[in-house]
Amino acid sequence: MALKVRLNCLLPVLTSLLLSLVIDSHPLSERIFSSTDAIRAASNETIKKAPDIAAEVGRYADLAKHIIELAVFGAAQNRSYRRLADFTDTVGNRVSGSQNLEMAIKYMHNAMTQDGLDVHLEPVKIPHWVRGQESAEMIMPRAKSLAILGLGSSVGTPPEGVKAEVLVVQSFEELKRRASEAAGRIVVFNQPFISYGETVSYRAFGASEAARLGAVATLIRSVTPFSINSPHTGSQTYQEGVKRIPTACITVEDAELMWRLAQNKQKIVVRLIMGAQTLPDADSFNTVAEIRGWQHPEQVVLLSGHLDSWDVGQGAMDDGGGAMISWEALSLIKDLGLRPRRTLRAVLWTAEEQGGVGAQQYFSLHKDNISNFDLVMESDLGTFTPMGLQFTGSDAAGKVMEEVVKLLAPINTTKLETSGEGTDISLWMQAGVPGASLHVADSRYFWFHHSEGDTMTVQDPHDMDLCSALWAVVAYVVADLQDMLPR
């Protein structure tokens, strides 16, 4: 008994000594790798004796530092940025159903396989909307070309287009008040930007609300707080039983121009031409890469971003960055020779922009195994400077996560916030699985969102390193804790 007590007391010292020896004798990319089994054996024994969760999580402090050092200062510095640049420069934008999206999936499957990960594809059926040629011009009171982007799933116009007088409103309430003026008109919504969550309803439902009153088309002010005459696309939803009319976004500048003209009692006439059409659903895949757990491989910590984008820009910010840091997190853990108790699974979703279609089918396929999903994570609001982690789960799980984010002190992202979010993980969280999302300094996100401006120029290598480090530390530690997060 006394000998066993002494050995237990010595285990933390032995663990520290092993880490020290590895650090002194190997470059960072090889640290821990050569002594993983010994370190894990020692740390497992001490974790089992941990008096509380703070002590258990605290024992990962050195490992967290190694992950951060490798990602931010070591051999992996700027790697996620370089990977994203090569991917987006090679493939370009990746709208659901397109050849570019399928090329992107093949690219990532090959790249992650070459990285030494266990990679497979899971088939899904996804929407296939095609923009076609489109244009708009103001004919009265003067000639002016209007920059537009048709909205996803919009119907097209006749070949000759739609030419009609314009009704400009600033809200759904104003449209209702002026319902008698809407028939036969192109309704222009010049709604102010309040927040994305509130203002996006005009893009999503504006067409059907105007069509109820007899409008022939809608032009929606782009959902953005900042514009340099740039339209922003996105999804929209036709309501059942309402005639489907063409709908597109215009720039903030043109929406405000037509509003001022209308306020001055000027007659405004616009011609809109859209070749949009919806084709039969296409075959596609969710892309899945794993590091299988050594003790509970059936239990999963899932980290994710979506691989598809809209058909403008490069989809670098939305959501190439989220996809890349999910891959990078696994690369960092693999490079350090680490293997957690549970499986780490990176899922690169498809057809998120059409409402999380790929994620919904993934949930349907795997929900019978829901009790084995420990934590689901999603990054889909950019990979700017990380601020912290947003989390949804039980109070007990929140206590664990509060300790986990303390390990991120070296990069000053120790804040755990409420309300994890993400289209692709929402079904899991609604079913009671703990969920987390990356919170970044996203004030500029909607400047570039769904526009030609979403390119690599928006991305910063150092910010992506920090995001990758956060993502890897959280995913690894949760996957390696003795117990799953409490529901």
N, C-alpha and C positions, 0 to 999 in steps of 0.2 A: 504493500500500500504506500509506504513512504517513498519507495523508489519510483512508483508510478506518479506520485505527486510531484517529485522533483523533475521527472521527465516532462510533465505537463507544463511546469513552470519554465523549463528551458526551451520549450518549443518556440515561443515568440522570439527568443534570442537567436535560436538557430535559423528561423525564417529571415530575420534581419541580416544575419551573417551571410546566408546564401545569396540574398539580394545584393549585398555589398560586394561579394566576390564576383558575381556575374557582372555587375556594373563596372568594376575595376578592370576586368579582363576582356571585355567585348565592346565593340561599337554598339550604339543604341539599337540598330536593326537586329542585332543578335542577342541583346539582353533578354533575360528571362527565358528565351527559347531553349537554351541548352539545359536549363535547370527547372523547367516548368513542372515536371512530375514531382521533384523533391519539394519545391516551393508549395505546390498544391497540396501534397500530402501533409506538410506541416501546417499550412494555413487551414486546411479542412478540420484538423484536430482542434486547433485553437478556436475556430469558429463554433464548433460544437459546444465548447465550454463558455462561449460568450454570454455574459450575464444579461445583456439586453441588445436591442437592435442597433443602438448607437455604437456599441463596442464591436458588434459584428461588422457593420458597414465601415467603421473606422479602420479596420484592418486592411481595407483596400486602398488606403491613402497612397501608399507607395506605387501600387500598380496604376492607379489613376494618374499619378505624376508621370509615369513612364509613357502611358498612352498619349498624354498631352504633349510631352516633350517630343515624342516621335512625330506627332501630327503637326505641331506648330514650329518646331525648331530643328527637327531631325531629318532623316532621309525622306520622309513622306511630305515634307514642307512643299506646299503649292501643288501637290499631286492631284487633289480633287479638282482644282481649277484647270490644270492641264488636261485631265481626263474630260472634263466638261467641254473645254474649248475644242478638243479633237473631235468629240462626239457631235457637237452642234455644227461645227464647221463642215464636217463630213456629211452629216445626215440632213441638217436643216430642220425646219418645222415639221410637225408630226401629227396632223389632224387624224381623228378616228376614221378608219377605213382606207386610209391612203397607203400608197406604196412606200412613202417615206416612213410611216409608222412601222410597217413590217420590216423595212431595212434597219430601223432603229432597234427593233427587238432582236434581230439577228446580230447586229453589232454588239449589243450588250451581252447577249448570250455567249458570243465568242470571247469578248473581252474579260468577262468574269470567270469563264472557264480557264482561260490562259492565266488568270490571277491565282488559280489553284483552289477555287471555291467549288462547292457541289451545286451545280446549276441545272435547272430544268424549266420547261415551259408548260403552262396549264392553259388549255384551249378555252376561248370565250367567243361569244358572238357580240359584235359591236355595231353601232349605227354608222352609216356611210352617207354623210351629207357632203355635197360638192357645191362650192361657191359659184363657179362659173364666172363669166364676164359681168361686170356691174359698173354702173355709173349713175351720177345724178347731176342735174344742173338746175339752177334757178333761172327761169326765163323772164319773169316779171318780179319786181319793177326794173330789174336790169339783169343782164346776162352774167352768170357766175358759175363756175364749176364748183361742185360740192364734193369734198373728200368723204367717202363712205366706206363702211365695212358691213356687209350683210350679216345678219345674226343666224347662229346655228339652227338648223331645221326650218328656216324660213322657206316659204314657197317663192317661186320666181314670178316675174311679171310676164305678160305677153311679149313676144319679140319686139314689138314697137314700144314697149314700156307703158307706164302709167303717167299720164299728164293731168294734173289737177291743181286746184287752188288749195292753199295751205291754211290750216287752222293751227295756231300756236298756243299751247297751254303750258302751265308750269306745274300742274299737279293733276292727279286723278280727280280730285274734288272740283277743280276748275273745269275739267272735261265734262263732268256730270252737269255742272251748272250751264254749260254751253252745248248740251247734247243736241239741241236742234240745229246747230251749225256744223255738225260733224259729217252728215251724210254726203257722200261723194267727194269728200276732202282727203287730202293727205294730212294726217295729224302729226304735228311736230311737238315732241315733249322737250321743253327746256327746263327740266327740273334741276334745282340746285343740288350740288353734292353735299350731303350731310355726313353719311358714312356709307361704306360699301354695302353693309348688311341692310341698310334701310333704302338706299337709293337704287340698288340693283333691281328692285321690284318693277321699276319702269321698263328696264330692258327685258325682264322676264315676262311680264304680263301686259305691257303697253299695247301690243298688237291686238290681242283679244279684247281688251277693254275698249279700244277705238272701233274695232270691227263690230262690236255689239250695237254701236250707234250708227253704223253704215259707212264708216271710213273705208277708203280703198287702199290705203297703205299707211305705214307709220315710219317716222324718222325719229330716233331717240338720241338725245344728247348723250355723248359717251360718259360712262360712269367712271369719272376720274376727277381728282381735285386740281389737276394741273395739265395744261395742254399747250403744245406748240403746233396747233392745227393738225392734230393726229387723232384719227378715229380709233376706237377700241371695239373689238368684237366680243362675242360671248354667246352663251346659250340663251334661248328663249323658249317659252312653253305655250303652245296653243291650247286653249280650253275646249273641252268637249262641247259639241253642239254650237260652236261659234265659227263663222266663216273664217278660213285662213287667208290672211292678206300678207303681202310682202312687208318685211320689216328690216331695217338697217340702222346702224348707229352713224351719226354725223359728229363733227367736231364740236367742242364747246364753243369755239369762235363762231361757227356758222349757226348754231342754235341760238346764240345770243344776238347775232345779226338779225335773224328772222324775227326774233322776239321784239327787237327795237323797231323794225319796220312795221310789224303788226300794231305796236303801240302807237305808231304814227299814222295808223289807218291806211297803210299802203297795201295794195292787193299783191299777194305773193303767189306765183305759180311755179311749180316744180315738175320736171320730168324725171322719173325714176326708171331705170332699166336694171333688172336683175335676172341672171341666168341660173339661179340656184335651183337645185333639185336634190331629192332624197332617193338614194339607190337602195337596193336590198341590203340587209345586214351583212357584214363582212366577217370572215373568220379571222381571229387574232389570238393573242396570248397575254396572260400575265407572266412576267419574268421573275423567277424565284431563285435566289442563291442562299446557301446555308453553310453554317459551321455547326455540325451536329454536337449536341451535348454529350458529355462523357458519362453522366450518371442518369439523367432523365431526358433522353433524346426525344421522347414523345411530347415533352413540355416545351413551349415556344415563347420566346420574346420576339415580336415582329416589329421591324422597323421599315419605313417605306416612304416613297415619293412616287409621283406618277410620271410615266414615260411619254405619254402623248402630250400634245399641245394644240393650240389653234394653228391655223394655216398662215400665220403672219410672223415676222421676226424670226428668231431662232428657238424660241421656247427655252432660253437659257435660264431665266429666272423662274418661270412658271412652266414646268417644274423640274427642269434639268438639274438645277442645284440640289433639290431635295432628293432626286434619284441618285445623284453622284455621292452625296454624303452618306447615304444609306449603304451604298457599295463600299465607300471609303471606310466606314466604321468596321465592316467585316475585314477589310484589308489590314487595318491597323492591328486588330486583334490577332489575325493570322500571322502578321509579320513579327509580332512579339511572342509567338509560340504559345498563345493562350488558347484554352478551350474550356468554356464554362460548363457548369453542370447541365444546363438546359440548352436546347437548340436556339441559335441565333438565326433568324430568317429575314432576309431582305426581300421585300416584294416590290417590284416596279410595276405599278398598276397601269392598265390600259383603259382608254375611254373615260378617264375621270372628268374631262371637260363636258361630256354629255350627261353628267349626273352620277358619276361613280359607277358606270355600267360594269366594268371589269371587277371592281371591288364587290359589287352586289353578287356577282356570280361566284366569286371566291368565297364569300360568306356562306352562300347556299351549299357549296361543295364541302366546306370544313366545319360548319356550325355544330354538327353532331359531336365534334371533338372539342367543343367550346370550353369545357372544364380544364383543358390542358393549355389554354392560351393564358399566359401569365401577364403580359403587358403588350399593348399594341401602340405603335408610335408612328406619327406622320409628320413630314415636313413639307408644307405647301404654301408658305407665305414668304418665300424668298430665303436666301442664305446670306443675309446682311449680318452685321455685328450681332452676335447672340446676346440676349438679355437674361434669359432664364428658360425654365421649362413650365409649360402649362399642363395641368394634370387633372383628370377626372377619375375618381375612385372612392372607396370607402375611407372613413376617417383613419382607420388603422393602416390602410395602404398609404394614405397621405403621410402618416408619421414615418413610414419607411422611406418614402421618396424624399422627405425633408432631409433625412440623413444622407441619402445618396447624392443629392445636389450639393451638399457641403463639400464633397470631394472635388468639386469644380472650382474651388477657391483660387487655384493658380491662374484661372482665366476669368475670375470675377463674375461667374454666372451661377451664383448659389441661390437665386430666388426661385421658389416654387410657387407658381400661381395657380389659381383655380381655372377650371374649364378647359380641358384638353379639347382640341377641335380638329376637324378634318373630314372632308366628304368620304374618304375611303375607309376610315376607321369608325365612322359614326354608328354603323350597325352593331359592331362589336361592343362599343361603349353602351349603347342602348340595351344590350343583352347582359350588361353587368361586368364586362371585362374592363379592367383598368386601362385608361388611355392617356397618352401624352403627346404633346405637340411642341415644336420648336418655336420659341418666341424670340423674334429678332427685332432690330431697330428698323421697322418696316414702313416708316413714314413716306418713303418714295416708291413703295411697291406698286401702288395703283397709278403712279405716273406712267409706268411702262406696261402694265398688266394688259394682256390680250391685244397688244399693238405691235406695229413694226419696230417699236423701240425696245422690245424684249430681246436683247442680243447680249453677247459676251461683254460688251462695253459696260454693262450694268454691274457685272460681277467683280468682286475683289478677292484676290488669292488668299490674303491673310484672314479675311472674314470667313471664307470657306474652310480654312484650316481650323479655326476656332469652332465652327459649327460641327465639323467632323469629329473633333475631340470631344465635345459635349455629347454628341450622339453615341460615340463609341463607349465612353465611360459609363453613361447611364445604362445602355443596353447590356454591356458586359456584366456590370455589377449586379443588376437585377437578375440576369440569367444565372449568375453564380451563387446567389444567396442560398442558404440552406433550405428556406421555405419559399413557396410562391407568395406573391402579394395577396394579402387577405381580401376577399370579396366583401 
